[in-house]
Amino acid sequence: MSRLSVMILMFAASGCTFDDGTGFATLERASLAARFEPGAREVAPNAVLTDLAYQVSLSKLALRVAELRLEERSDTPADPSFDPEDPPVGFFLCHDGQCATDDGRVVSYEAVEAELAGRTASFETVAALPIEQDVDLLAGSLLTLDRVEPSAELPQATLRRAALALRGLSISGSATGGALAAPLAFELDVAPLGSLSQTLDFPIDRDAPEALGVSAEVGLDGTLFDGIDFASLAGAQPLLLSDLDDPVVVQVARAVLAGSFSVVVAEN
């Protein structure tokens, strides 16, 4: 038997392979839980008291969720181009050539690209779990995520970040009390929105579990409408809020992106 034949047999016996698509671990289970958590602000079911003494009662609170991404950090500089419909973490409400930022700025697309180009590393998707549906936070939702792209067979990597891409937000409700003389019905629709993220440190290698599960949770609390003076908005009813330049829309969007988001990756 030739030396080359012996080497081939040794690799076959060891189970090693270099074929594309062979995973170091299999993502066997994934879920997303989403709910409204009013906490101490709750004054009635799905109703909260704001910091300006308005009582806001909700009939709809839904997030339009695009996907959950598990990402690794790359030493390759970030690609400065971006999709305004899916802005990078830290930016949101991208439209008409501008994006809002987590730290309160409004910057041009060119400034976003310059900031991305200045980053010394980037994040690359290891696995994407498409969702593409409205998630009802008032009823509380638990979604089973059964699609993984490009494959549930995960390559060798270290997961450094989880990101939940949000397409938008829809709210219907009414406000009373505070400085209002009469109840004010309102509808708020925000799109596009941005992404929630959490840092991870989970290696996928030969020493890691072969079967993995991912549990993600997102929640909005009772401070969602803090700082909004509903009396100053009173007018035609229902009040429609969807202009991405409207300070109220920006404020609610920022509150959403400051909401709780957690991801646990563990042996299945």
Secondary structure in CASP SS format (residue, H / E / C, confidence):
PFRMAT SS
TARGET T0000
AUTHOR 0000-0000-0000
METHOD secondary structure of the structure
MODEL  1
M C 1.00
S C 1.00
R H 1.00
L H 1.00
S H 1.00
V H 1.00
M H 1.00
I H 1.00
L H 1.00
M H 1.00
F H 1.00
A H 1.00
A H 1.00
S H 1.00
G C 1.00
C C 1.00
T C 1.00
F C 1.00
D C 1.00
D C 1.00
G C 1.00
T C 1.00
G C 1.00
F C 1.00
A E 1.00
T E 1.00
L E 1.00
E E 1.00
R E 1.00
A E 1.00
S E 1.00
L E 1.00
A E 1.00
A E 1.00
R E 1.00
F E 1.00
E E 1.00
P C 1.00
G H 1.00
A H 1.00
R H 1.00
E E 1.00
V E 1.00
A E 1.00
P C 1.00
N C 1.00
A E 1.00
V E 1.00
L E 1.00
T C 1.00
D C 1.00
L C 1.00
A C 1.00
Y E 1.00
Q E 1.00
V E 1.00
S E 1.00
L E 1.00
S E 1.00
K E 1.00
L E 1.00
A E 1.00
L E 1.00
R E 1.00
V E 1.00
A E 1.00
E E 1.00
L E 1.00
R E 1.00
L E 1.00
E E 1.00
E E 1.00
R E 1.00
S E 1.00
D C 1.00
T C 1.00
P C 1.00
A C 1.00
D C 1.00
P C 1.00
S C 1.00
F C 1.00
D E 1.00
P C 1.00
E C 1.00
D E 1.00
P C 1.00
P C 1.00
V C 1.00
G C 1.00
F E 1.00
F E 1.00
L E 1.00
C E 1.00
H E 1.00
D C 1.00
G C 1.00
Q E 1.00
C E 1.00
A E 1.00
T E 1.00
D C 1.00
D C 1.00
G C 1.00
R C 1.00
V E 1.00
V E 1.00
S E 1.00
Y H 1.00
E H 1.00
A H 1.00
V H 1.00
E H 1.00
A H 1.00
E H 1.00
L H 1.00
A H 1.00
G C 1.00
R C 1.00
T C 1.00
A C 1.00
S E 1.00
F E 1.00
E E 1.00
T E 1.00
V E 1.00
A E 1.00
A E 1.00
L E 1.00
P E 1.00
I E 1.00
E E 1.00
Q E 1.00
D E 1.00
V E 1.00
D E 1.00
L C 1.00
L C 1.00
A C 1.00
G C 1.00
S E 1.00
L E 1.00
L E 1.00
T E 1.00
L C 1.00
D C 1.00
R C 1.00
V C 1.00
E E 1.00
P C 1.00
S C 1.00
A C 1.00
E E 1.00
L E 1.00
P C 1.00
Q C 1.00
A E 1.00
T E 1.00
L E 1.00
R E 1.00
R E 1.00
A E 1.00
A E 1.00
L E 1.00
A E 1.00
L E 1.00
R E 1.00
G E 1.00
L E 1.00
S E 1.00
I E 1.00
S E 1.00
G E 1.00
S E 1.00
A E 1.00
T E 1.00
G E 1.00
G C 1.00
A C 1.00
L C 1.00
A C 1.00
A C 1.00
P C 1.00
L E 1.00
A E 1.00
F E 1.00
E E 1.00
L E 1.00
D E 1.00
V E 1.00
A C 1.00
P C 1.00
L C 1.00
G C 1.00
S E 1.00
L E 1.00
S E 1.00
Q E 1.00
T E 1.00
L E 1.00
D E 1.00
F E 1.00
P E 1.00
I E 1.00
D C 1.00
R C 1.00
D C 1.00
A C 1.00
P C 1.00
E C 1.00
A E 1.00
L E 1.00
G E 1.00
V E 1.00
S E 1.00
A E 1.00
E E 1.00
V E 1.00
G E 1.00
L E 1.00
D E 1.00
G C 1.00
T C 1.00
L C 1.00
F C 1.00
D C 1.00
G C 1.00
I C 1.00
D C 1.00
F H 1.00
A H 1.00
S H 1.00
L H 1.00
A C 1.00
G C 1.00
A C 1.00
Q C 1.00
P C 1.00
L E 1.00
L E 1.00
L E 1.00
S C 1.00
D C 1.00
L C 1.00
D C 1.00
D C 1.00
P H 1.00
V H 1.00
V H 1.00
V H 1.00
Q H 1.00
V H 1.00
A H 1.00
R H 1.00
A H 1.00
V H 1.00
L H 1.00
A C 1.00
G C 1.00
S E 1.00
F E 1.00
S E 1.00
V E 1.00
V E 1.00
V E 1.00
A E 1.00
E E 1.00
N C 1.00
END
